[in-house]
Amino acid sequence: MKNILYVNACVKRDVTSRTDRLAQAYLKKSLETQSCKLSTVNLENIVMHPLTGKSLAEREKAIADNDFSGTAFELARNFALADEVVIAAPYWDMSFPASLKLYMEQLCVNKLTFCYNEKGIPCGLTNIKKVVYLTTAGGYIGKNNFGFDYIKGLFSTLFCIDNISFFSAEGLDIFGNDPEKILSEAIKKIYHSF
């Protein structure tokens, strides 16, 4: 059975998130077409702090001792077990919400989710074979797709994953555009990708 990890970096919880709607369409189709187990990480529900000198020293000591049993490594341990990662993050200040960067910082653990070979080249240590990144934008992203570019760079370089897909619904807040029609078209593209 395939393990899918859904990373929900959507911020608007008081209304139906447009980005989460895209993700739910993708996840629904995944569950319909294959035998899957779904785990969800809602980043708004997790207290995360940026690494500091103290927390980095504690982390490095645990890595040196090969001890990944602590709660500080729980997110990375669960991430490493996934076969597919689905990330939903709105296009936020030309990237994504800060919680997603903090989450990624928790996942990049040498000797747990990646390592360096004798030539200093990163090698992935996860089960992940596929990554899907979904976003929505009020305007048009164009060449400024810094959020996806970061995710693609991180996953392909550090975790050695090449199967990375991108889906978006853009121009949702532009006067005269029909946001529901744009979302429907994006969902059709998602369904056609299966």
C-alpha positions in Angstrom: 0.0 0.0 0.0 1.3 3.4 -1.0 1.8 6.0 1.8 0.8 9.5 0.8 1.8 12.4 3.1 -0.3 15.5 2.6 1.4 18.7 3.8 -1.2 21.3 4.2 0.4 24.8 4.3 -2.9 26.6 3.6 -3.5 29.5 5.9 -7.1 30.5 5.6 -8.9 28.1 7.9 -12.0 30.3 8.5 -13.0 29.9 4.8 -12.6 27.1 2.3 -9.0 27.4 1.1 -8.8 27.4 -2.7 -5.4 25.7 -2.5 -6.8 23.0 -0.3 -9.6 22.5 -2.8 -7.0 21.7 -5.5 -5.2 19.4 -3.1 -8.4 17.6 -2.1 -9.2 17.0 -5.8 -5.7 15.5 -6.3 -6.0 13.3 -3.2 -9.5 12.1 -4.0 -8.3 11.0 -7.5 -5.2 9.3 -5.9 -7.4 7.4 -3.4 -9.8 6.4 -6.2 -7.1 5.1 -8.6 -4.7 3.3 -6.2 -4.4 1.6 -2.8 -3.2 4.4 -0.5 -2.8 5.3 3.1 -3.2 9.0 3.7 -1.5 11.0 6.5 -2.0 14.7 6.9 0.3 17.3 8.4 -1.6 20.6 9.0 1.3 23.1 9.5 -1.0 25.6 11.3 -1.5 23.0 14.0 2.2 22.4 14.6 4.4 24.7 16.8 7.7 25.0 15.0 10.6 27.3 15.7 13.6 28.3 13.5 16.8 26.5 14.3 18.9 28.5 16.8 22.5 28.0 17.9 21.3 26.0 20.9 18.7 23.8 19.0 21.2 23.3 16.2 23.9 22.1 18.6 21.4 19.7 20.2 20.4 18.4 16.8 24.0 18.0 15.6 24.8 16.0 18.8 21.9 13.7 18.2 23.0 13.2 14.6 26.6 12.5 15.7 25.2 9.9 18.2 22.9 8.4 15.4 20.0 9.0 17.8 16.9 10.1 15.9 14.4 8.9 18.6 13.6 12.3 20.0 10.5 14.3 19.3 12.7 16.9 17.4 13.0 14.2 14.6 9.4 13.1 14.6 8.4 15.1 11.5 11.5 13.9 9.6 10.9 10.2 10.6 7.3 10.4 9.3 8.4 12.2 6.1 11.0 9.6 5.4 8.4 6.8 5.4 6.2 8.4 2.8 6.1 7.1 -0.8 4.5 10.3 -2.1 4.4 13.8 -0.7 1.6 16.2 -1.7 2.2 19.9 -0.7 -0.6 22.5 -0.8 0.7 26.0 -0.3 -0.8 29.3 -1.5 1.4 31.6 -3.6 2.3 33.9 -0.7 4.6 36.9 -1.0 6.1 35.4 -4.2 6.8 32.1 -2.5 4.8 30.3 0.2 3.9 30.7 3.9 6.8 30.7 6.4 5.4 27.6 8.1 6.4 25.6 5.0 10.0 26.8 5.2 10.1 25.9 8.9 8.7 22.5 8.2 11.3 21.9 5.5 14.0 22.9 8.0 12.7 20.1 10.3 13.0 17.5 7.4 16.5 18.2 6.2 18.3 15.9 8.7 21.7 14.5 7.6 21.8 10.7 8.1 18.0 10.5 8.5 16.4 11.9 5.3 19.6 12.4 3.3 23.4 11.9 3.5 26.5 12.8 1.6 28.5 10.2 -0.3 32.3 10.1 -0.3 32.3 12.7 -3.1 30.1 15.1 -1.1 27.1 14.6 -3.3 23.7 14.4 -1.4 21.9 11.0 -1.5 18.3 10.7 -0.5 17.4 8.3 2.4 13.6 8.5 2.1 11.0 6.2 0.5 9.6 9.1 -1.5 9.2 8.5 -5.3 6.9 11.4 -6.2 6.2 15.0 -5.0 3.2 17.0 -6.1 3.1 20.8 -5.4 -0.2 22.6 -5.7 -0.7 26.4 -5.4 -3.2 29.1 -6.1 -2.5 32.8 -6.8 -4.6 35.9 -7.0 -2.5 37.2 -9.9 -0.2 35.4 -12.3 3.0 33.7 -11.2 4.9 33.8 -14.5 8.6 33.3 -14.1 8.5 34.2 -10.4 7.6 30.7 -9.2 10.0 30.9 -6.2 8.0 28.6 -3.9 7.9 25.7 -6.4 11.5 26.4 -7.5 12.6 26.0 -3.9 10.7 22.8 -3.4 11.8 21.4 -6.7 15.5 22.3 -5.9 15.4 20.9 -2.4 13.7 17.6 -3.3 15.7 17.0 -6.4 19.1 17.9 -4.9 18.9 16.8 -1.3 16.4 14.0 -1.5 17.3 12.9 -5.1 13.7 12.8 -6.3 13.0 13.6 -9.9 9.3 13.0 -10.2 8.0 16.4 -9.1 4.7 17.8 -10.5 3.3 21.3 -10.3 -0.4 22.4 -10.5 -1.8 25.9 -10.1 -4.9 28.0 -10.4 -3.8 31.6 -11.1 -5.4 34.9 -11.7 -8.2 34.2 -9.1 -8.4 37.7 -7.8 -8.1 39.7 -11.1 -11.1 41.8 -11.8 -13.3 40.2 -14.5 -11.9 36.7 -14.0 -14.2 33.8 -12.9 -12.4 32.1 -10.0 -14.7 29.1 -9.9 -14.1 28.5 -13.6 -10.3 28.8 -13.1 -10.4 26.4 -10.2 -12.5 23.9 -12.2 -10.0 24.1 -15.1 -7.1 23.4 -12.8 -8.9 20.4 -11.3 -9.5 19.1 -14.8 -5.8 19.3 -15.4 -5.1 17.4 -12.2 -7.6 14.7 -13.2 -6.0 14.4 -16.6 -2.6 13.8 -15.1 -3.7 10.4 -13.7 
